[in-house]
């Protein structure tokens, strides 16, 4: 599997269940959300703009994918929602890894430049880091309609959050093409 195939397989509507463990003595949290992942055309102005903001030639982009989520975390029922645009750019020396451009839907947030690795086991690891935070997510398919995800966030002062998500496909994000009627 390559990164484009991974995003194509991820397209659709998902129900996500998350358990997060705060490693700084806060109570664990459980959450659920609706997640929609859609492929975005490479000519889409948002993809081109993101590439330009990251000083990457848009012609090098492999695909675009937009993820949107809406959910709650317990205890307390805290609501959260958001979206992000992801654009992978392969390493010319190794096509199973490369840069991952991302932009959240939040106004004023600057795009981030991370990296991705597709393992021999078809799991995808997404890594984002800056001076104060290191985030690593590992995603894989247990079956075509069950995707699993682990995350670790490490602050410069030490690990602060680990989470596990199971995501169940609830449908496709766009109508499936139908074959023309047979004559």
N, C-alpha and C positions, 0 to 999 in steps of 0.2 A: 504494500500500500504506500502511496505517496501522500503528501500533505493536501493536494487538491482532492484526491479521492476521500480522504478523511473528512474534509469539510463538506463534500457532496453527501457522504453517508450521514453526516450530522444534521443535514437540512431537515427541517420539520418542526412539529410542535411536540414539546416534551413536558412531562411533569417531573419536577426535580425535588428530591428529599435530601436534606443536608443535616449532618451532625457536625458541629464545630466544637473543638476543645481548646479553650484558652489556657495556655500553659503558664500564665502568670497568676494562677489561683482564682480566677473568675470562674463562675459556674459554666458548665457546658451549655450550648444552645442547640436547638433543633429548629429546622425551618423547612418550608416548602415553597415552591414557586412554579409558575408557568414560564416556560422558556421557548422562544421561537428563534430558529436559526434559518437564515435565508442566504442563498448565494447572491452576490451583487456583481453585475456586469463590470468588466474591467474598464469600460469606457465611462462608467458612472462618474459624474463630477466629484463625488465624495472620495472615491478611490484615487483619482488623479490628484486631487488636492492633498490627500494624506501622503501620497508618495512624494509630492513636491515639498511638503512641509518637512519631511524626513530626509530630503535631499537624495531621493532615490529616483532613477529614471522609471516612469510609469510603465514603460515597455518591459521591465524586468519583473513586474508583478505577476504572480502565478494565478491568483484568483482573489476574489473579495468575498467576505462573509460577514453578515451582520447578525449579532445576537441581541435579543431584547428579553428582559425578564421582569417579572412582577411577582412579589411574594411577601411572606411574613416570617419572622423569627420569634421563637418562644424561648424563654418566658417573656410575657409582656405583649406579644402580638405586634412587635415593631414591623412596620411596612417598609419595603425597599423595592425600588424599580430602577431600571437603567437600560442602557444599550451600549454596545461597542462595535466598532468596525475593525475587522482583522484583515490584514493583507500580508501574505507570506511572500518572501523573495528568496529563492534558492541560492545556496552557496554554489558557485560554478564548479568547485572542486568536489563537492559532495552534495548531490541533490536531495539526500534525506535529512538535510539540516539547512538552516539559513536564518535570515532575519525575519522577525515578525513585527510589522508595523501595527499599531493599534491606536484608536481614538475613541474615547468615551463620548457619549452624547451630552455630557455636562458642559455647559457654557464656560468658557475661560480655561478649560483643561487643555494642557498642551499634549500633543501626541507623544506616545512612548515608543521606543525602539527596543524590542526584546529579541529573543531567539526561539527557535523551535528545533526539535529533534524527533524524527520518526524512527523508532527502534525496530529491530529485527522481529519483535513480537507484535508489530503494528500499533503499539501504544505511542501516543504523541505526548511529548513533554514540552510545555511552554514555560519559558523563563523570562522574568522581568526583574531588573535590579537597578538600584541607584545607590547613592551614598548611605541612605538610612534603612533601606528595605530590600529584601531578596524574596521573591515570590516564585514558587515552582508548582506547576499543575501537571499532573499526569492523567491522561484520558485514554480510555480504551473501550472497545465494544465487547461485552460478554455474549451478545447476540445482536442481530440487526436492529432490534427495538429496545435494547437495554445497553445504556452507556454508563460507565463508571468513571469517577473522577476523585482523585486525592489532591489536596493542596497543602502546602506548607508555606507560611509567611514567617520570615525571620527578620527581626529588627536588629539594628547594629548592637543592641544590648543583649541579644539572645533570641531563641525561638519564642514566638508569642501566640501562634495559632496553627492548628492542624485541623483539617476537615476531610470528610468523606461524603460524596454525593452519589446517589443512584438516580439515573434519569431514564424514564420510561417514555418511549415514543407514543404520542397520542394521535398523530396524524401527520400528513405532509403539509408543508408551509404554503404550497401553491397547488392549484388543481393539477392532477395528473393528466398527461396527454392521453387522449383516447385514439385508438386506431380508427381510420375511416371505415364506414360500413362496407361490407363485402357485397359485390354485385352479384 
